[in-house]
Amino acid sequence: MAENTKPAPPAEGAGAPLGDSTEKQDESIAPQSTESAEKGLEANTEKKEIDDVVSGTAGLALDEKKAEEPMPPVAPQPAIGVESVPTEASQKASDAVPVTATGPSTVPTAGDSGTAAGAAGVAPGVATTATGAVADAPTGAATGAATGTSSWPETAADHPLTKFYETFEELVQQSGHDEVYGVKLTKSDEFHTKLILQKFLRANANDLDKAKQQLLEALKWRKEFDPTKAAGESFDKTKFDGLGYIIEVDGVPESANKKDIVTFNIYGAVKDNKATFGDLDAFLRWRVGLMEKSIQKLNLSSATKPIPNYNEGPDPYQGFQVHDYLQVSFLRQDPLVKAATKKTIEVLGRYYPETLSRKFFVNVPVVMGWLFNATKLFIAKETVKKFTVLSYGNQLATELGQSIPIEYGGTQGALSEVGEGMQFAA
């Protein structure tokens, strides 16, 4: 998949072939370049950093698949902490996600967005655990309604969120659209409207003008592209079968959520680069549909706990992304894959801010890990925290727990059996 190419910088959110968020939010193919400025501004810095760092691996030659080698049993190894790695969802809108490297180093791709601010402190009225994490925050459809208040904590008159809420209707009117992530922006639903506005503020480090501009662009894009419709469309099985899956997992280490959403981008499943990436519009619609479906599982329209202010705690309404590079060559770039990756990162990064919690690159050649380690010192710490590079797929269980597919070290069935993909035409 696009992501099957060298990991292209991210974001966000939820997915990634080419994706990131998301994914974001990106995924080799998922738009994850981010434009974040300094500590989390997922709009500028992250995207550029990710593009720079991943540029050497973003163009994986999917047509140069390595002969399948038996994966030697590898005892779970604790991830090597990486101080900074670019993200994808933010992909252009950047989402700061924790990054670590086990075996190989971490490498960002495009896809989904989401800036996980992990500083001390949590918004008033938000329950926390002993470690300061937001407690029992629903992150998936199966998470269930979280207990707690559905009233947004009061904010001062000069607070960015207060000002954003006072003026968002102008953006709705200008764009002719009022829906984001399944939430209708309206004064009659203050809580959920502020939930969305807060994501855009966090993605832009509380810069109100930039947040308003990004929201306006996202509203216009959603009206034209209709990602909600894409999530329910049927696609050509010969082009996209096996490239992307979504699962719900519980027991993710260090996660405050009872259940989390994980999107898998299987780059090695691409059989024909021209068929999959040759029609860029078709590929992008498939990729965005996968991203949107993962976002729907976050159930934002039913959320009952507020998102902390920028730099005051993590956003509990984000997803994980996994980019699997098994049987994918990192030797040369296919122009079609490169173009798809770039576009995916651009779209997911700009229109899916704050949807990516963390991104994992698995089955990545050890040499790529070394490459990242050599460049991580020049990447923002907040960016690096979002990514983790693993040499073997079965090491993923050390990061996401045991309720993941067996090929990734978990106890569940194979990904193709337990994962939910896109619909295919008969």
N, C-alpha and C positions, 0 to 999 in steps of 0.2 A: 504494500500500500504505500501511499505517499510516504507514510511514516516509515515504510519499510526501507526507505532510503535512509541515508545517514540521518540520525536524529536531527530534525530541524528544530530550531528553538520554538518554544512554546508559542498558563492559563494556563486558566479556570477553573470542569468542570467537569463535566462530566465527561470523553472520549477520544479518539485520536487518529486513525489513519486518516486520520490523519489528521490530531486532535488532537484536544489536546486535547477539552473547558478547553479546557476546558481546559479545555479543557480545556480563558485560558489560554489554560485552561488552558500542545499542543501538542506533542505527538509528532512524529516525524512528519506525518502528513497533517496532523491536526494543527490548526493555527494556534500557535502558542507564542507568538512573538509578543513581547510586551513592551509597552511604552512606559515603564514605570520610572519615576524619578526618585532617586534616593530610596530610603527605606521602604519601599513598597509601592511606589508610584508605578503601578503596573502598566502604565501607558507608554513609557518611553524607554527607560533604561533597561528593563528586563528584556524586552524584545530584542534590543540591539545586542546586549550581552549574549543572549542565547543564540542569536543569529551568528555572532562572531565565533562563539565557542563551538557551536554545533555545525558550523558551515563545513568543517572538514569531514563530518560524518553524516550530514543531512542528505547527501545524495547517494544513498545505498543503491547498488545495482541489483535490482530484484531479479534480473535475468541471469545473474551470476550466482545462483544459489550454491552454497557449499554442499558437498556430499553429506548426507545426514550422518553424523557421527553419534555413536551411543553416548548419552550423557552420563559421565561417571558419577557414581553416587557421591554427593558432596554433603558433608555434615553441615547443618545450618551454621552459618558464620555471622556473627554480629556485624551489622553494617558499619563501615568505616565512616566516621563523621566527616562530612564535607562542609566546609564553611560557607561556600556560596556557589549557587548554580542557577543559570537562567531558567525561566519558566516558560510555559507555552500558552497557557490560556490567557493568561495575560497575553500570552502569545502576542499579543500586541497590546493587549490591555493588561497583561501580566497579572499573575496571581502568585503571591509569594507562597511557595510550598516548601515544606521541610525537605532537605536533600541530604542523602548520605550515600556512601558508596561501599558495596561489599564486593570484594573481588575487584572488578573494574571500577572505574570512577563514575561519577554521575555525569550524565549528559542530558541537557534539556532538549525538548522537542516542541513541536507546536501542539496545540490542542486546547485546551481548555483553560480557563483563567481563574483567578482566585487569589487574593492576597491574604495569607493567613498571618495576621498580625499577632505575634506571640508575646508582646510586651506585658509587663505586669499590669494588673488592674482589669476590672471587668465593668461593663456598663451597669449602672444602678439597677437593681431589681433582677439581675441575672444570677441564678444560683450557680455556685462553683464547687468543684471537688477540692480535695485537700491540696491538689497541685495547682489549683487556680484555673482549671479548665472549666468550660461551661458544662454543667451537669445535665445528663440525659437529654441532650438536644437532638431532636429528630433529624436524621439526615437522609432517610430513605422512605419510600412509600411504605415499606413494612415496618418502619420504625414506630409508627403509631403516633397518635397525638401526644405531644409532650405535656406533662403537667406543669402548671404554672400560670402566671398572668399573661393576658393577651393584650395588656395595655403597654404602650411604649413609654419608657421612662421620660420624664420631663426634661427638656433641654432648654438652655438659656436662649434668649431672644437673638443673640448674636452667634449662636451655634450654627455651623454649616448645615446641619440637618434641618434645623428650624427654618432657615432661609430657603433651603431646597424645597421643603414641603410647601412653603408659601407660594412658590413660583412654578412648580412642576406642571401645573395645568396649562401654562403657556406653551410648554414643550409638546404636550399632548395635542393641543390645538394646532400647532405648527406642523406637526408630523401627520396628523390625521389618524393616529393610532394610540391605543392606551394600554396595551398588554406587553408584559415582559416576564419571561419564565413562568407563564401560566397565571400571573397575578395581574388583575386589572387595576391600573393606577387611578384612584378616585378618592376624593375627600370622604366618601361614605365608608371607606375601609382604611382608616388611618394607619393601623398597625402594619398590614401587609404592604401598603404603599411605601411606608417608611422603611420596611425591610429591604425593598428593592432599591430605594434611593440610597440607603446606607451602603449597599454593595458598590454602587457607582462612586460614592464618596471615598470609600476605603481604597478602591482601585486607583484613585487619583490623589491619595494622601491628603484627603480633606480639601483639595483645591476645588472650590465650588464651581468656578467657571469651566474648568476642564471636565468636571463631573457632568455638568449640564450639557456641554457639547457632546460628550460621549453618549449620554442618554438620548439626546435628540437624534444622533446618527443611528443609534440602535433601534429606536422606534421607527424611523424611516425605513431602515433595512428590514425589520420584522414585517412591516406592512407590505413591502415589495416581495421579499423572498418567501414569507409565510413558513417559517421553520416548524411551526406546530403541525401544519399540513404535511410537511416533509417527513415528520416522525411517523406518520401513519401510512405513508405511501409504500407501494410495492416496487421492488427493484429487480434488475436482471441478475439472476442467480449465477450465471456464468461469469459475471464480472466481479461480484462482491461477496459470494458465498464464503463463509469462514473468516472474513476479514475483521469483524468486530462483534463483541459480545458485552453484555451488561449483566452483572450479578449483584446480589445483596450478600453482605457478609456480616457476621457478628463477632465480637471478641477481638476487634483490632487493637493491638497493644497501644496504650497511651491515648486511645480515642475516647472522648467523653460520650460518644453516641452509642446507643444500644445496637444500632445497625448502620452500616455504611454502604454506599454505592461504589462499585468498582467497574470501570470500563476497560476492556481489553482490546488492543489494536494488534492484530496478528499480521505483521508484515510478510512473514514467510509464506502466508497462504495465497499471495498473489501469484497467479499462474501465467498471466500475460500482461505485461506492463501496458501495451498499447490498448488492450481491451479495457483494462481497469482505469487507466489514467488518460487515455487518448481523448476521451470526451470529458473535458474538465468540468463542464456544467453538471453532467450526470454524476461525476464523482463527488463534486462538492455538495450536491443535493443529498447524496447518500450519507456523506460524512456529517453534514449538519443535522440530518435526520437522526443519526445515532447520538449525536451530542444532545439534541433536544430531548430525545427519549430518556437519556440519563438524567437530565435536569428535571424532567417530569417526576422521576422517582424520588426526588428530594422533597416533593410535596410542599413547596413553598407557600402555596395558597392555604395550607392548613397549619402552617408554623404558628407556634404560640410563645416562643421565646425571642426576645430582641437580639440583634447582632451588636456586639460591643462597638464602641467608637473606634475609629482608626487608631492603631497602635495601643489599644487597651485590651487586647485579648483576641483569640481566634474566632473566625466565623464558623459556626457549627454546621452551616448549610452549604457544604461543598462535597465533592466526590474525589475518588482516587482514580488514577489512570495508570494503566500498565501497557508498555510498548514492548512487544516480544519480537526479537530479531533473530530467532532461531532459523538457520538456513539462509540468512540474508548476508550478502557480501557487502563489505564496506570499501571495496577497492575502487569503484568508479561510480559516477553519477549518471543516471539515465535522465535525459532532458525532460521527459514526460513526468517522471516522478518528482524531479526538482521543481517543476512548474506547479504541480499539484500541491506539493508541500508548502511552497511559498504562499499560494493563495489560501490554503487552509489555515495557515498560521495567521495570516492577515485577517481573515474573517472571524475565526474563533477568538483571536486575541482582542479584537476590537469590540465585538458584539456579545462576548460572554465573560465579562469581568467577574472576579470573585466566585468562580465556580470550581476551581481546582484546589484541592487540599495538598496532595502530594502526587508525584509522578515517579514511576519506577521503570527503569530500562533493564530488561532481563535478557539473558542469553546473548550478552554483548561480549565480544572478544576482549580478553584481558588487555590487549594492547590499547583498546579504546579507553579503558579505564586509566591507563597510564597517561594517555593524552590529556584527559580531563584533569587529572591531578596536576599536570604541568601547567594548566591554565587557571585552575580554580583560585589561585592567589590574586588574580586580577578581576575576579567576579564579585559582585556584591554579596555579602553574607546572606542577606535575606533571600536572594535568588538561589544560592547554593542549597539552602535548607530545604528547598522544595523537591530536589531530585536525589534519587538513589540508583546507583548502577550495580547490577548483579550479574556475575559471570554465568551463573546457572539458574534455570527457571525454578528449581526446587528450593532455592534459597528465599523465595518470596514469602514463604510461610513464616519466616522469622520476622517479617515486617507487617504482614496482614493477618497473622493468626492461622489457625487450622481449618477454618470454614471456607477454604478456597479449593479450587480444582486440584485433583491428585497430581497432575503434571507440574504443579507449582509447589509441591510439598504439603498440600493440604489433605483433608480427609473426604472431600466431596467427590462427586463423579467428574468425568472429563469435562473440560470447558464447553465443548461442543454439545454436551448433553444437558448441563445445568445452566449454561449461559443463554441469555435472550438476545437474539440478533434482530436485524431488520426483516421485514416481510419481503417475500420474493414473488414475482409474478408467476402464475401457473404455467 
